[in-house]
Amino acid sequence: MELIENDVVAAVGPQSSGIAHVISHVVNELHVPLLSFGATDPSLAALQYPYFVRTTQSDYFQMYAVADLVGYFGWREVIAIFVDDDYGRNGISILGDALAVKRSKISYKAAFSPGAPKSNINELLVEVNLMESRVYIVHVNPDSGLTIFSIAKALGMMTSGYVWIATDWLPSHLDSLNPPGPDIMNLLQGVVALRHHTPDTDLKKRFMSRWSKLQHDGSPSFNSYALYAYDSIWLAARALDVFFNEGGIVSFSNDPRLKDTNRSTLHLTSLRIFDGGQKYLQTILKMNFTGISGQIEFDQDKYLVRPAYDILNIGGTGSRRVGYWSNSSGLSVIAPERMYKKPSNRNTTAQLYSVIWPGEVTAIPRGWVFPNNGRPLRIGVPYRVSYKDFVVKDKSPPGVTGYCIDVFEAAVNLLPYAVPRTYMLYGDGKRNPEYSSLVAQVAQNKFDAAVGDVTITTNRTRIVDFTQPYMESGLLVVVPVKEAKSNPWVFLKPFTYQMWLVTGAFFLLVGAVVWILEHRINHEFRGPPSQQLITIFWSVCLASLWLLISDEFSFSTMFFSQSMYFTLNLPLSRENTVSTLGRLVLIIWLFVVLIINSSYTASLTSILTVQRLTSRIEGIDSLISSNDRIGVQDGSFVWRYLVDEMNIAESRLVKLEDMEAYIKALTDGPRRGGVAAIVDELPYIELFMSSTKCAFRTVGLEFSNSGWGFAFQKDSPLAVDLSTAVLQLSENGDLQKIHNKWLTHNECPTQLNDVDADPQLSLTSFWGLFLICGIACFLALAVFFCRILCQYRRFTPEPVEADVEEIGPTNTRSRRSLWSTIFKDLMVLVDKKEAEIKHMLKRKTSDSKHEASPSADGQLHSLREEDLSADGRLHSLRT
């Protein structure tokens, strides 16, 4: 205040953040820029301090560097040890925000007052040593910092397993000593500290050389704050030079609000406002030059650009740099000045050299241990009255037993450290406890963990952390079933009605095709229409039916005999197929029948031999649509799930306490005060059905898939370690062995719909066979009719066309009569025996040779007038 009375235009300092808060209010009133090289409190950057200019790095960046270190080594909880003033409180507040970004947190804030005696610090360290976390962030002043490490060493807190991270106060203090003594260094072995990064430029080297020549014995060495102080003086001088060059004038004016008070040594009336203060402030913020501490330039938030820190590891008689931190690239082993030449990228993989931790260990400390205050882990266990194979009270230590307890014990035994624990039953032993309440007790710190058949649900994961599921689970619907009544028409069930219709249609189709192909050459397929229909029925239909009931029928005896005739070997039939096309069609058809026969037999056998069980409830959907009562296990989350997620009225739900209540409720049914179905988790259902000798069945598909896990308080590191142990149990087979020890029972069919469904065969499974048979019939008929047309043209190759031309287009009735005559003649030709057609063609060829004249004209004339006249041709065909 006395200095400001002398009409100053700028102030450099102070070294304390607390004092900077006070002075900032004064310079704000007098419009005097305050250049501070030692006040690192992040809150000083607030808008309420417009004339405060920080010429060093803010602790805002340092705390984010500490958070990156914590995240790099995978620690989730830290303990902050700090001095309780503006510097300490505000810095640790920023640290909490930075850790939250890394999904970590400050588990405890250990604060002490400035200038606290050693006894207070000793009590504080004894308290934090009893806590779980072993990662300590020390953010204090140099005057009390070494005292903390001295007491910590005396308490055995500088050994393996502990992590100490100090902010920039420690390297600055060590750098100011010339050099630090061995006693001090022995206190700091394994400590990781952050120091302001100042590039090793030629300017810095020349300055340090000049300082070493001027330095006297006993004077402190330069640390990073001294370098920032030197640059602060140059910043004020350079800015003032620019201020004058731009026409700035140093003038002051009185403030009428400042008045002297009685008995005050402060002369407030002598304080005057710097008229050019705002212009000078803007000139300072626009400065850009390279100082011995690095680049001196401010961003829009009045922070120095390019904040960076050295990561130091103290060991031996000094410290070594294990990496850097910069705002643009995070943790790296590359110097920040090189990283700033590249585009900003925080997605690069963080890198650090190996660190030697307290106790001279190189392995990364776990960062936490069980509290050393004598209290073991409090584990809540549900006090069940049903399904005691999972968890039950036991007289022998540890007081509980069961499948879930054995899995937990096996997982704990795989951990590389001891876990003191005590099991505490939750519930009155008269009914199953509410599991959601047990999980809430863990979240409220009444239990450290919950071990048992605790289902992992969405609502529970919001308040606690679960381990990896050690048993898969899901909801199923259990219903009573009854045996289906016998049906006299059961022999029709193997096929659907579409399958029966298509099969019958193909019987008729194949019969018709075989008749067409055999009618001209096989005398057994001729005669009166009634006789031919009987022949078709016996040759095709009964042949197929005989194949359906005969197991000894073989293709070799069907198609290939010594006479190369196809013989059906039926006791009532002796019809044979003679034509090649007929045999081909019949072979393909009987192959289709053989496949259908095998499928029919298998399906009918299944229908007649498998027990038929039915239930009117088909799954959760049909259960919801009905109005029947539903049973749920007492204490289970299923009640809330059915009400909240499935929108089932609570009046329809019935709580069942034990297995006997399950059986009685399902047996009585809704009409006698019971339930139509029970909804419960898969492990309970399997045990229930096995205990009842499969008297009940499940229907529908499993829904609401989840699992069982161990519940711990939020962010508990034990949950992560136990998850790894559970996976290890699953991989080495121990989890299955524990399951077989407690839960191996008679297996029951799980799905009524899957096991007892009718094995009915539909047309979908056989349409390919029918398609092949249809194509064979079509091709055979196509070849047959092509032969018929060729034979017909050999009888009358040209006259028909001549006659058509002679009739002319005007006489339509005559044309229709001619085509009708041709069609009738064609049908007559089709009905003729093949032997007669061949005889007629042979005779016609012979007559043509005898009657042919030497000249072609004579032959044509003879053919037109005698043998190939229209009337003669038709007469010959009819004859």
Disulfide bonds with the S-S distance in Angstrom:
Cys694-Cys748 1.81
